[in-house]
Amino acid sequence: MKTVNPKEVSVAEFHGYLLGAIAPRPIAFASTTDKEGNVNLSPFSFFNAFGANPPILVFSPARRGRDNTTKHTLENVIEHPEVVINIVNHDIVEQMSLSSTEYEKGVNEFKKSGLTEVKSELVKPPRVAESPASFECKVNEVVSLGEEGGAGNLVICEVLLAHFSESVLDEEGRIDPNRMDVVGRMGGNWYTRASGSSLFEIPKPVRSLGIGVDNIPEPIRNSEVLTGNNLGRLGNIEKLPSDEEVAAFKENQELSNILSNHADNKESLEYHLHLMAQRLLEKGEIESAWKVLLQIKFA
């Protein structure tokens, strides 16, 4: 394990560690205006949501590490405390990246990136027409986290109005993550695309108490096959199947073959039962997985 003290390395070096490890990060594609009405558009990956009532978004335009100057976005939200936070999907990721170029103050990054301004309804900064979701916000507060290069500035925004492209909504009006196709920021030049095979579901913990990994029988808990993730899912069950349910599951053809083929070798039997249970867990069939794992005590 490598241990790094931020006080013993350069700001740039530790910044690299932070961005490489704390990832992926959502991107706030922030459009702002200065007091003269000049529009600015810039992405920030120190960003997330921090409440729903009131709906609060926070992003952080950090001071530049090389010369301790501040970014136009920060100057703008102080001059004119409004912002539109647009969400970045794969369709606009290259244009978003281009907009991060440090153009002179007053240059409109909408024009430089080829993105389309849409007039907002409640705030002065425009929205990005191509974005799958945009949030019109008032800036409640700007909190400085330091005065040296690399220091963050928390821009605490309250959502006044949200816009969602119909193309990203499913038949029930909910956001479909595959249609959303959002992009997350990694370290260096790396990004990640949150769609397709990179998406997976985990059932939420049961409202009543799950048994927990500590109550999983030791031979299962110490399995050479089952991973920590597998054990976590096994622990997310309120109660184990009854002996009658376990016995009835022997009619499953795959299980029947395993019990027959490995009846004379307990280690081999346990290994193949655990493999079958793992496949069932990966398909979300937690009760069936338990019925397989508990066969060993009847063998």
C-alpha positions as CSV (number, residue, x, y, z in Angstrom):
1,M,0.0,0.0,0.0
2,K,1.5,3.3,-1.1
3,T,0.8,6.2,1.4
4,V,1.0,9.8,0.3
5,N,1.0,12.8,2.6
6,P,-0.4,15.8,0.6
7,K,2.0,18.1,2.4
8,E,5.0,16.2,1.2
9,V,4.2,16.2,-2.6
10,S,3.4,19.0,-5.0
11,V,-0.2,20.2,-5.4
12,A,-0.1,19.0,-9.0
13,E,1.0,15.5,-8.0
14,F,-1.6,15.1,-5.3
15,H,-4.2,16.6,-7.6
16,G,-3.4,13.7,-10.0
17,Y,-3.8,11.1,-7.3
18,L,-7.2,12.7,-6.3
19,L,-8.6,12.7,-9.8
20,G,-7.3,9.2,-10.6
21,A,-8.8,7.7,-7.5
22,I,-12.0,9.6,-6.9
23,A,-13.7,8.6,-10.1
24,P,-15.8,8.6,-12.1
25,R,-17.1,12.1,-11.4
26,P,-20.2,13.7,-12.9
27,I,-19.6,16.8,-15.0
28,A,-21.3,20.1,-14.3
29,F,-21.3,21.9,-17.7
30,A,-21.9,25.3,-16.3
31,S,-23.2,28.3,-18.3
32,T,-22.9,31.7,-16.6
33,T,-23.0,35.4,-17.4
34,D,-21.0,38.3,-16.2
35,K,-22.4,41.6,-15.1
36,E,-22.3,42.8,-18.7
37,G,-24.2,39.8,-20.0
38,N,-21.3,38.0,-21.6
39,V,-21.9,34.2,-21.7
40,N,-19.4,31.6,-20.5
41,L,-19.6,27.9,-20.7
42,S,-17.2,25.6,-18.9
43,P,-17.1,22.0,-17.4
44,F,-16.3,21.1,-13.8
45,S,-16.0,17.6,-12.5
46,F,-15.9,18.6,-8.8
47,F,-19.7,18.3,-8.8
48,N,-22.6,16.5,-7.4
49,A,-26.2,16.7,-5.9
50,F,-26.5,17.4,-2.2
51,G,-30.3,17.4,-1.4
52,A,-33.7,17.3,-2.9
53,N,-35.7,19.6,-0.7
54,P,-34.5,22.1,-1.5
55,P,-32.8,20.6,-4.6
56,I,-29.1,21.6,-4.2
57,L,-26.3,21.1,-6.6
58,V,-22.7,22.0,-5.8
59,F,-19.7,22.4,-8.1
60,S,-16.3,23.8,-7.5
61,P,-14.2,26.0,-9.8
62,A,-10.8,25.6,-8.2
63,R,-8.1,28.2,-8.3
64,R,-5.5,27.4,-10.9
65,G,-2.6,25.6,-9.4
66,R,0.1,27.1,-11.7
67,D,-0.6,30.8,-11.0
68,N,-3.4,30.9,-8.4
69,T,-5.8,32.8,-10.7
70,T,-9.5,32.3,-10.6
71,K,-11.7,31.0,-13.4
72,H,-14.2,33.1,-15.3
73,T,-17.1,30.9,-14.1
74,L,-16.3,31.7,-10.4
75,E,-16.0,35.4,-11.2
76,N,-19.3,35.3,-13.1
77,V,-21.4,33.6,-10.3
78,I,-20.1,36.2,-7.8
79,E,-21.0,39.0,-10.2
80,H,-24.3,37.5,-11.3
81,P,-25.4,34.6,-8.9
82,E,-27.2,32.4,-11.4
83,V,-26.0,29.4,-13.4
84,V,-27.4,26.6,-15.6
85,I,-25.8,23.2,-15.0
86,N,-26.1,21.1,-18.1
87,I,-25.4,17.4,-18.1
88,V,-22.8,15.9,-20.5
89,N,-23.6,12.8,-22.5
90,H,-21.5,11.0,-25.0
91,D,-22.9,12.9,-28.0
92,I,-21.3,16.2,-26.8
93,V,-18.3,15.0,-24.9
94,E,-15.8,16.3,-27.5
95,Q,-17.5,19.7,-27.7
96,M,-17.5,19.9,-23.9
97,S,-13.8,19.2,-23.8
98,L,-13.1,21.9,-26.4
99,S,-15.0,24.4,-24.3
100,S,-12.6,23.9,-21.4
101,T,-9.9,25.7,-23.4
102,E,-8.9,28.8,-21.5
103,Y,-10.2,31.4,-23.9
104,E,-9.9,35.1,-23.0
105,K,-12.6,36.6,-20.8
106,G,-15.7,37.6,-22.8
107,V,-15.2,34.8,-25.4
108,N,-18.5,32.8,-25.7
109,E,-17.6,29.0,-25.5
110,F,-21.0,28.1,-27.0
111,K,-19.7,29.5,-30.3
112,K,-16.2,28.0,-29.9
113,S,-17.6,24.5,-29.2
114,G,-20.4,24.7,-31.7
115,L,-23.1,24.1,-29.1
116,T,-26.5,25.8,-29.2
117,E,-27.8,28.4,-26.8
118,V,-31.4,28.1,-25.6
119,K,-32.9,30.9,-23.6
120,S,-33.6,29.9,-20.0
121,E,-37.0,30.6,-18.4
122,L,-36.0,31.8,-14.9
123,V,-32.4,32.7,-15.1
124,K,-30.2,34.8,-17.4
125,P,-27.5,32.2,-18.5
126,P,-28.7,30.1,-21.4
127,R,-29.0,26.3,-21.5
128,V,-27.2,23.9,-23.8
129,A,-29.7,22.7,-26.4
130,E,-27.9,19.5,-27.0
131,S,-27.7,18.5,-23.3
132,P,-30.0,15.7,-22.2
133,A,-30.7,17.5,-18.9
134,S,-30.3,21.1,-17.7
135,F,-30.9,22.7,-14.3
136,E,-31.6,26.4,-14.0
137,C,-30.2,27.5,-10.7
138,K,-29.8,30.5,-8.4
139,V,-26.5,30.6,-6.5
140,N,-27.2,30.6,-2.8
141,E,-23.6,30.9,-1.6
142,V,-20.0,30.7,-2.8
143,V,-17.7,29.2,-0.1
144,S,-14.0,29.7,-0.5
145,L,-11.9,26.7,0.7
146,G,-8.6,28.4,0.5
147,E,-6.5,31.2,-1.0
148,E,-3.7,29.2,-2.6
149,G,-3.4,27.6,-6.0
150,G,-5.6,24.4,-6.2
151,A,-8.0,25.6,-3.6
152,G,-11.7,24.9,-4.3
153,N,-14.7,27.2,-4.2
154,L,-18.0,25.6,-3.5
155,V,-20.7,27.1,-5.6
156,I,-23.9,26.1,-3.8
157,C,-26.8,26.2,-6.3
158,E,-30.6,25.8,-5.8
159,V,-32.5,24.3,-8.7
160,L,-35.3,26.5,-9.8
161,L,-36.3,24.6,-12.9
162,A,-35.2,21.4,-14.6
163,H,-35.4,20.4,-18.2
164,F,-35.1,16.8,-19.6
165,S,-35.0,15.8,-23.2
166,E,-37.9,13.5,-24.1
167,S,-35.4,11.2,-25.8
168,V,-33.9,10.1,-22.5
169,L,-37.2,9.2,-20.8
170,D,-38.8,5.8,-20.8
171,E,-42.5,5.0,-21.3
172,E,-43.2,5.8,-17.6
173,G,-41.5,9.2,-17.8
174,R,-38.4,8.1,-15.8
175,I,-34.8,8.7,-16.9
176,D,-33.4,5.6,-18.8
177,P,-29.7,5.4,-18.0
178,N,-28.9,3.9,-21.4
179,R,-30.8,6.6,-23.2
180,M,-29.1,9.2,-21.0
181,D,-25.7,7.9,-21.9
182,V,-23.9,10.2,-19.5
183,V,-20.1,10.7,-19.4
184,G,-18.0,10.7,-16.2
185,R,-14.6,12.2,-15.7
186,M,-11.6,10.1,-14.7
187,G,-8.0,11.1,-14.1
188,G,-5.7,12.6,-16.8
189,N,-7.3,12.5,-20.3
190,W,-9.7,9.6,-19.3
191,Y,-13.5,9.6,-19.3
192,T,-16.0,6.8,-18.9
193,R,-19.3,6.2,-20.6
194,A,-22.2,5.1,-18.4
195,S,-24.3,3.0,-20.7
196,G,-24.5,-0.5,-22.2
197,S,-22.5,-3.2,-20.6
198,S,-20.9,-0.8,-18.1
199,L,-24.3,-0.5,-16.3
200,F,-25.5,-3.0,-13.7
201,E,-28.1,-3.2,-11.1
202,I,-27.8,-4.1,-7.4
203,P,-31.0,-4.7,-5.4
204,K,-31.4,-2.3,-2.6
205,P,-31.0,-3.7,0.9
206,V,-34.3,-5.1,2.2
207,R,-36.4,-2.7,4.3
208,S,-36.3,-5.3,7.1
209,L,-32.8,-6.3,8.3
210,G,-30.7,-8.6,6.1
211,I,-28.9,-11.4,7.9
212,G,-25.5,-9.9,7.1
213,V,-22.3,-11.6,6.1
214,D,-21.5,-12.4,9.7
215,N,-24.5,-14.8,9.8
216,I,-23.5,-16.7,6.7
217,P,-22.3,-20.2,7.6
218,E,-18.5,-20.3,7.8
219,P,-17.9,-22.8,5.0
220,I,-19.8,-20.5,2.6
221,R,-18.3,-17.3,4.1
222,N,-14.8,-18.8,3.6
223,S,-15.5,-20.0,0.1
224,E,-12.7,-20.2,-2.5
225,V,-15.2,-19.4,-5.2
226,L,-17.6,-16.7,-3.8
227,T,-16.3,-13.1,-3.9
228,G,-17.0,-10.3,-1.4
229,N,-19.7,-9.0,-3.7
230,N,-21.3,-12.5,-3.8
231,L,-21.3,-12.6,0.0
232,G,-22.7,-9.1,0.2
233,R,-25.7,-10.2,-1.9
234,L,-26.1,-13.4,0.1
235,G,-26.2,-11.3,3.3
236,N,-29.0,-9.2,1.8
237,I,-31.8,-11.7,2.6
238,E,-34.2,-11.5,5.6
239,K,-34.2,-15.2,6.3
240,L,-32.8,-18.4,4.9
241,P,-35.0,-20.8,2.9
242,S,-36.6,-23.6,4.9
243,D,-35.2,-27.2,4.9
244,E,-38.3,-28.2,2.9
245,E,-37.6,-25.5,0.2
246,V,-34.0,-26.6,0.0
247,A,-34.9,-30.2,-0.4
248,A,-37.5,-29.4,-3.1
249,F,-34.9,-27.6,-5.1
250,K,-33.1,-30.8,-5.7
251,E,-35.4,-31.3,-8.7
252,N,-33.4,-28.6,-10.5
253,Q,-31.6,-30.5,-13.3
254,E,-28.3,-28.8,-13.0
255,L,-28.2,-29.2,-9.2
256,S,-29.2,-32.8,-9.5
257,N,-26.3,-33.5,-11.8
258,I,-23.9,-31.8,-9.5
259,L,-25.1,-33.8,-6.5
260,S,-24.9,-37.0,-8.5
261,N,-21.5,-36.4,-10.1
262,H,-19.7,-35.3,-7.0
263,A,-21.4,-37.3,-4.2
264,D,-18.2,-39.1,-3.3
265,N,-16.0,-36.0,-2.9
266,K,-17.2,-33.3,-0.5
267,E,-14.6,-30.7,-1.6
268,S,-15.5,-31.1,-5.2
269,L,-19.2,-31.0,-4.4
270,E,-18.8,-27.8,-2.4
271,Y,-16.8,-26.2,-5.1
272,H,-19.3,-26.9,-7.8
273,L,-22.3,-25.9,-5.6
274,H,-20.6,-22.6,-5.0
275,L,-19.9,-22.1,-8.7
276,M,-23.6,-22.7,-9.5
277,A,-24.7,-20.4,-6.6
278,Q,-22.4,-17.7,-8.0
279,R,-24.0,-18.0,-11.4
280,L,-27.4,-17.6,-9.8
281,L,-26.3,-14.6,-7.8
282,E,-25.0,-12.9,-11.0
283,K,-28.5,-13.3,-12.4
284,G,-30.1,-11.9,-9.3
285,E,-31.6,-15.2,-8.1
286,I,-30.5,-14.9,-4.5
287,E,-33.0,-17.4,-3.0
288,S,-32.1,-20.0,-5.5
289,A,-28.5,-19.4,-4.8
290,W,-29.1,-20.1,-1.1
291,K,-31.0,-23.2,-1.9
292,V,-28.0,-24.5,-3.8
293,L,-25.5,-23.5,-1.1
294,L,-27.5,-25.2,1.7
295,Q,-27.6,-28.5,-0.1
296,I,-24.2,-29.4,1.5
297,K,-25.8,-30.1,4.8
298,F,-28.0,-32.7,3.3
299,A,-25.3,-34.4,1.2
